[in-house]
Amino acid sequence: MEREKRYLAYKSYNPSRVIRFGTTMHNCLAFNVLKSRQWQETQMDDWDIFYADTGWIHENLPYSGFASGGLRLNEWQKVNHFPNHVELTRKDLMVKNLKRMKKNLEKEGRLEDAKELDFFPQTYHMPSEASLFIRKFKELRQNGENQTWIMKPIGRAQGKGIFLVNKLSQIEAWLKERGSQKAENCCYEDYVCQRYISDPMLICGRKFDLRIYALCLSYVPLKVYLYRDGFARFSNTRFSMNKDDLSNNYIHLTNHSIQKQDASYNSKVTDLKWPIGSLRKHMSATYGPDVANKVFDDLQQLIINSLLSVQKVIINDRHCFELYGYDVMFSEDLKPWLIEVNASPSMSADTDSDRKLKMGLLDDMLSVIDIEQKWSCFGKTPPRVGGFDVIYDENGPTKPHSNSSIHSFLGCANDRERQLMQLQKEWESCNAKVMSGAVSQENLDHYVNVSKTTSKSLHSSAFR
Ligand SMILES: Nc1ncnc2c1ncn2[C@@H]1O[C@H](COP(=O)(O)OP(=O)(O)OP(=O)(O)O)[C@@H](O)[C@H]1O
């Protein structure tokens, strides 16, 4: 019965028609990529896919659901954000959800699983948790612990409004200033106060963080792809924990938007971005391949766990998908730390390699959505599409909490064009047979058993 339904759905869906898209974002890389696929822009609401900024989502897909004034979408329509993505992408909410998941696991006695969530630095919401923070600060001071904290506004980006503190008086001054801003009805914002990672892993004496891309297709069941490419963003100045340098953003904040402003930075001489593959090779050469593989598997597990922590809170609208930009740092013991998750990771490109990476990323993301749409009629989708590998599929072979079942391909060879061509070929032959009636319902699965072939290529193209 299920097979028959899928067969009929496939026959009635015309997989070869031109895809229509709507967008609020013109003059950007995403728009160029949508056009380069020969997809057609539409101003009407007859789009198949809508590529929107988060403001559009909050207006058109309000949290309270479609029934209360939001858009009513057709079965096949897809939008690029979940309505309440902020549960993961706002600094304070992300930590709140991670803390809650950890607590629940501890209550259930799953202490090993709870320990796996120790990948976010201790964080307090300010000012609501100011007294808790002050108590903690005093306790640490009594134990003679040197402490540095980083204050970050919850809703800003590009390092704006961030500063480091190492004295209680600095926090008290901030609280006082915020109090008077509030009283005078001036602009004021909430912050998170987070333990500063003061022993970061350094390369050539420089601090760096990673930008990694994860594509979530659904929260229930959770289905996630991870992109093989990404990059490390370095500071231009050597790292130091010298007290006099605490206010020097060029040392402490690795945002490229900040580093570019450093007067001593010359883009023609220094490239502050490293492909993630180079970082993996560097780790492999320095610490050995086993250590590097473990670090990258841990990194992948961190992403899965962060998504699991919001699985029950995010409104799982079947029309939505989301490409997240993860910011992660390593401490010198090679432990990955989650810094934040971005709902609209920057798609601006300074260099040719940046542009190539981001165009490939966006194009592959659209391929995943397209393929999921077409191939889901058969109840099967490939484990790899271009540079994206499935890392978690609650309904598929990559089962929950079996992190040994799939290793991380992050930073591994990304022969995305060849892989996409192979998928396209398989798709065309399968499609032609089904449409001409040469394939019956009974042997349909045989022709769409793409998983086997693609998983073969998945294993041969990696260097691990
Ligand atoms: N807990 C921390 N310990 C050490 N460094 C940190 C910590 N949190 C943030 N940083 C540094 O500050 C930078 C900016 O932090 P974060 O990404 O949270 O801010 P943002 O303004 O939202 O930046 P983005 O534009 O990437 O969204 C990071 O790239 C990292 O270099």
The ligand as a Gaussian input file, in Angstrom:
#p B3LYP/6-31G(d) Opt

LIG

0 1
 N       33.817000      31.784000      25.343000
 C       34.727000      32.245000      24.492000
 N       36.039000      32.026000      24.723000
 C       36.993000      32.511000      23.888000
 N       36.707000      33.238000      22.798000
 C       35.423000      33.497000      22.512000
 C       34.361000      33.003000      23.335000
 N       33.201000      33.427000      22.810000
 C       33.499000      34.125000      21.715000
 N       34.837000      34.186000      21.521000
 C       35.551000      34.884000      20.428000
 O       34.758000      35.979000      20.047000
 C       34.356000      35.866000      18.672000
 C       32.947000      36.382000      18.498000
 O       32.059000      35.621000      19.292000
 P       30.622000      35.214000      18.775000
 O       30.740000      34.382000      17.536000
 O       29.907000      34.595000      19.920000
 O       30.031000      36.666000      18.465000
 P       29.215000      37.279000      17.277000
 O       29.317000      38.737000      17.405000
 O       27.848000      36.700000      17.286000
 O       29.972000      36.792000      15.979000
 P       29.402000      36.187000      14.559000
 O       29.475000      37.299000      13.573000
 O       30.361000      35.056000      14.249000
 O       28.016000      35.718000      14.739000
 C       34.516000      34.389000      18.340000
 O       34.757000      34.236000      16.960000
 C       35.714000      33.992000      19.201000
 O       36.925000      34.331000      18.586000

